[in-house]
């Protein structure tokens, strides 16, 4: 009897120790990944100089756009490598958050929407760049989910589905992606001033709402397209916010009549989408049934 009791105690201690070690590994991976992607993406700041002397909030206002694009791409690929490592240790949702954090650091060190206006950026140019960031985010998320496996509550989901266009752009996925429109609601109510932090926070909150609602609309689907959806809707918002000629836009913003939908810049949108959707997916686990055998 005593032997059984000691064996049970040893087994319990072993489980507790393994759980503690696993938790430490997860937190080290999370914060280590955030530091690494922050440093990597910061390397692109010097290549983003605009005519206004600040780091350009969009490629369209950068003095030398081609080198800037190449450097950002290199930094993103290196950060993607870090995110994949984090995803293998923790899960793909945490990996996408870590990658988004790195982009947020670059966005935080760049100019605001006012720098876009005074640099002569047009609504279509800003909207197109945000939509292109959405495509980049979609590709990054697909690679992360493909290489780091399905979400913990979907262990039996085939990882190949995340790169299958028939699944990625299927009716269920598109229904989930419609939740990206909630990003505009968050921006409208939260983005109330010209500070960079609030712009990123508004985009991130929009991503949280989109990720949470999108996952609930398609609980059995590996959520990849939802990462790009907020960027697409934010691009539409920017197109509306920056309508009219340049003089009208500048005058409207100077007197406080500019549309709040134009406050997040393209990089703000990309960073907020990755971080916010990741958090929304994580919070959705309390509402989404786990599927292990279907």
URNORNOR-V380541 format. One line per field, one symbol per residue. ss: DSSP state (H for helix, E for strand, L for the rest). A space follows every 10 residues. Layout:
ss: ???
This chain:
ss: LHHHHHHHHH HHHHHHHHHH HHHHHHHHHH HHHHHHHHHH HHLLHHHLEE LLLLELLLHH HELLHHHHHH HHHHHHHHHH HHHHHHHHHL LHHHHHHHHH HHHHHHHHLL LLHHHHHHLL LLHHHHHHHH HHHHHHHHHH HHHHHHHHLL LHHHLLLLHH HHHLHHHHLL HHHHHHHHHH HHHHHHHHHH LLLLLHHHHH HHHHHHHHHH HHHHHHHLLL LLLLHHHHHH HHHHHHHHHH HLLLLHHHHH HHHHLLLLLH HHLLLHHHHH HHHHHHHHHH HHHHHHLLLL LLLL
